[in-house]
């Protein structure tokens, strides 16, 4: 028995982390809150170093080679949707935080390839099209859009098959196609976060120097809020007695999606591959938060170990090939579409058409 074929309902992994140099590190910050420091009932000071949302983004980012503008070689053949935005560049469902929900697939106007992709999505999901706009007077004045529901039973198995075909990363990290029926949602199969224990703040600071105008001169338009003058600033980092990364792969969820055996294996192996690759070299979270893994252990199922990179590289390549040979992937695996970004914002007055509602009947939404 191994993590590749375990019958457990969860794979729980913990990793001991530590700064590459020194002992100070900078945690993630939140608007109007700053660092998330909290206290356990026994008085232990804890700190959220990296949130589940941010970790999902990092686990996706390690799949992409910026130098090649494509998936890393180990994931060659894995499906995703590539979106040409003309003079605004190129993006993809690997890079977009909403994955298959990205508005660049469902809003604005697009080419016939995108229209064909949308029609294929509706057919796979068993729905007729996107939720129709329903604008009252208040929405018309604000430019916001309220959408009516599309009737019908939501079949998560259809959604899982769609994700497997066009973007398996959406199975790993979750998806919410709100604009299609408002109810197409898959939670994350792989969740992760980083916490620190026994934390203490390490206060410091610095000054942004202006070699020309160290002080404000309003008569010349020299103001600190414009980026001029010397500006002192505080800085809060932290020390800790321990920093731990936690990973939770929900195998019960994966098994409930009705995927073919090849698809289940791919989700499992791809998730483990992401965990290993992140721990082996993707832990520079911020300029002042560069961590390394000093130990990793599988907490559940007991007695197992996280496979090494070479074994996971081979396993994920085999899983990708098996899904391709079973006809579970789009052919070709990279779906190429184009979206037209207008130079000016279209009118949102009452009675005006919204982007994407004429001609192409798009869909889309937010992730969980």
N, C-alpha and C positions, 0 to 999 in steps of 0.2 A: 504494500500500500504506500502511496506517496501523495503529495499535494496535487499531482496531475489527475488522480482518479479516486480521491478520497470521497467517502459517502457522508462526510460531516456537513452540517448546515452552515457553518461559518469557517473561514480561515482568518484567524486573528494573529497579527504579527506586531511585534514591538522592536524598536531599534534604539540603541543608546547613541546619542549624538553629543558632540562637543565642538566648541570653536576650533577652527584650524590653527589659529594663533591666539594666545592670550586666553582670557576667561570672559571678556565682555561680549555681549551680542545685542542686536537691536530687534525687538519683536515687531510683529505687524501692528499697525495702528488703526483706529476706527474714528470716523468723524464724531466730534463732540464727546469723545470718550478717551482717545489716546490708547495707551497700552491696556490690555484686558487683564488686570491683576485681580485675583480673588483669593479667598481664604477658606480652607477646609474646616470642618467642625473641630478638629484638634488644634487649630491655629496655624497650620502649615500654609505658608504663602505660595500660591501657584500663579502661573502666567501662561496665557495662550500665546504661543510663539507664532503659530501659523494656523489659520482657520480652515475648516473643511472646504469652503468655497475656493480659497486660494490654493489649497493642495490639489483640488481637482484640476485647476488651471495648470499647475506645475506638472502634474502627471500627464496632461495632454501635451504640454510644450516639449517634453523630452522625446516625443514621437517625431518631431519636426526638425529638419536640417535647414537652417536659415541660409547656409552657404549654397545648398543645392535647390532651395525653394521647393522642397518635396519631402516626403517621408524619409526617415533614416533608412539606410539600406536593409537593416534587419526586418523592417516591416513592408518591404516591397510587395506589391500585390494587394495590400489592404485597401478596401474601397473608401473613397471620400468624394465630396463634391467640390470642384474647383470653380470659382466664380470670377470672371473677368469683368472689372468695373471700368474698362476703358482707360481714360487718362487718370483715373483715381487709383489705378493699380489692380492687384489681384489678391483675393482672399480665398479662404476655403473653410469647410466645416471642421477641419482640424484646428484652425486658428481662431475661429469665431467662438466666443464664449457660449453662444446659444446653440452651437453645433448645427443640426438640421433645422433649428428654429431661427436661424439668422434672418433678419429682415431682407438681406440682400438676395435671398432666394424667393421671398414671397411678396415683398412690397416693390414699388416702382415698376417700371416696364422692363421687359426682357426679350431675348431672342426666341426663336422657335424651339431650340434645344431646351431652354428652360421651361417653355410651355409643355413640351413633351414630358419632361421630368415631373412637372406638377400633375399632369394627367395620370402618369404612372403611379404617383403617390396616392391620388384619390382612389384609383382602382385597387391598389394593394390594401388600402385602409377600408374599402367598402363604403365610401362616402361620395356624394355627388360633387362637392366643391367646398370652397371656403365659406365661413360664416358670413352672411350678408351684413353690410353696414346698416345700422339703424340709428340715424341721427335725428335727435330732437333739436329744439331751438337752442337749448343750452350747449349741446355738443357742437352745433354749427357755429356758435359764437366763439367758443373756446378752441375750435379746431380739433377737439378730441373725437374719438370714434367709439360708439358703443356697437357691439355686434350681437345679433340674434343667434340663438343656438340652432344647430343643425340636428334634427331628430335622428334617432337610431341608437342601437346598443353599441357601446364601445368595446371592441375586441382587442385586448392588449396583445394577444398572440399575433395579430396582423401588424400591430405597431412594432413588435419585436422583429418580425420577419423583414419589415421595411428597413429598420435600422441595420440589421445584419447585411442587407443587400447593398445599402448605399453608404453607411457610416457606422461600423461596429463600435467605434468609440462612444457613440450615443448610448449603446447598451451598457458600457462600463460606467459612464459618468452621468447618465440620466438624460431625459429629454421631455419637453412639454410642448406639444404642438397645439397651443391654445387656439389659434385662429382657424383651425380646420373644424373642430367640433367643440373646443373649449374643455375637453375632457380626456384628450390623448396625452397620457403622462406615464413615464417610467421613472421610478426613483433610481438613485445611484446604486449600482451593484458594488462599487468599490468606494469606500469612504476613508478619509485620512485626516489627521490633525497632529500638531506638535505642541506639547506642553513642557513647561519647565517647573521644577519643584525647588522649594527653599530659596526663593528669589529675593534679591536685594537690589534697589536701584543704584546705578552708578552715574551720578550727575557730573556733567561737564559742560563745555560750551565752546564758543569760538566767535570769530568776527569775520564778516565778509568785508574785505578791504577794497576801497576805491582809491587808486593811486593818484587820481586827478582831482576829485572833489570829495575830500573826506567828510565835509559838512554840507548841509543843505544850503542852497542859494536860490530862493524862489524867484528872484528877479531874472535868473537865467533858466528857469524851469528845472532846476536841479533838486529833485525830491527823492527821498528814500523809497517812497512807494512806487517810483518809476524804475527802481533798480540802481540808483546812484547812492553815494555816500557810504561811509563805514556803518555796517549794521551788525551789532552783537546779537548772538542767539544762544539760547540754552539747548542742551542735548541730554536726553535721558536714555541710557542703556541699562542693561541688567547683568547681574551675575547669578549663578544658580548652582545648587548642589547636584542637579541632574537635569538633563534635557532628553525627552523621549518622544519618538515618533510612533504613532499608532495607525495601523491599517486594518480595515475590516472588509473582507470580501464576503458578501451575502450570497452563498451558494443556494440557499433555499429560494431566494428571489429569482436567481438565474434559472433554476429548475422549474419555476412556475410559469415561465414565459412561453412554453411550448416550442422551444427551438429544436431543430434537428440535433442529433448527438454531435455532429461536427461543429455546430454553432455554439453549443454549450462548452465544448472543449476550448474553442477559440476565446470566448469571454473569460474563462478561467485562466488560461495560459497568458493571454494578453495582459490581464490584470496583474498576475505575478511578475511578468516581464517588466511592467511599468514600476512596480515596487522595487525590484532589484536594481533597475537602471537608475532610479532616483537615488537610492541609497549609495550606489557605487560612484556617483559623480554629479548629481543634480541638486546639491544642497547649498549652493550659494544663493540664499534667499533675498539678500539685500547687500549693499556695499559693506555695511557693518554687521552682517549676519552670514558669515561663511562657515558652514558646519561640515563635519565629516562623521561617518558612521564608525563607531568603535565596537559594535556588537549587535547582532540581530538574532532574534529567537521567535519561534512559532509557539504561541500560547495555546492555540487550538487549531487542529487536533493535536493532542499531546504526542510527543515523541517524534515529530516531524521537523524538518529543517527547510529553510528557504533555499531552493536550488540556486546554483551559481549562474553567472551570466551566460557562460558558454552553453550550458544545458538548456537554459530558457531561450536563447537565440535559436537553437535548433528546434525546440518545441514549438515556438511561435511560427517559425517558417513552415513547419509540417502542418500546423493547424490552418494556416492561411491556404496552403496548397489543397488541403482536404476540403475546405469550404468552396474553393474555386472549382475543384473537380466535381463536386456535388451540385454545381449550378446554383449555389446560394448567393453568389456575389453578382453585382452588375457587371456587364461585359461591354466595354472595358471597365476595369474597376474604378478608374477616375472618371467621374461624370463631369464633362466640361459644359458650362453654361455662361451666358453673358447677361448682365444687368445694366440698364442705362440709368446713370445718376444725372438728373437734370441740373442745368447750370443755375436755375432759379427755383425757389420754393414754389410749388404749384398752389393755386388758390384753394382755400378751405371754406369759402363762403357757402351758405346754404344752397344746395342744388348742384354744387360743383362736384365733379368726379374726383375721387381720391386716387393716388397712384396705385396702379395694379388692378383697379376694379374694371377698367375698360379692356376688352379683348381677353387678356389672360386673367383667369380667375385664380389668384394665388391663395396661399395659406401661410400660417406662421404662428409665432408666439414666443413665450418666455420659457426659460428652463426652470427646473425646480430649485 
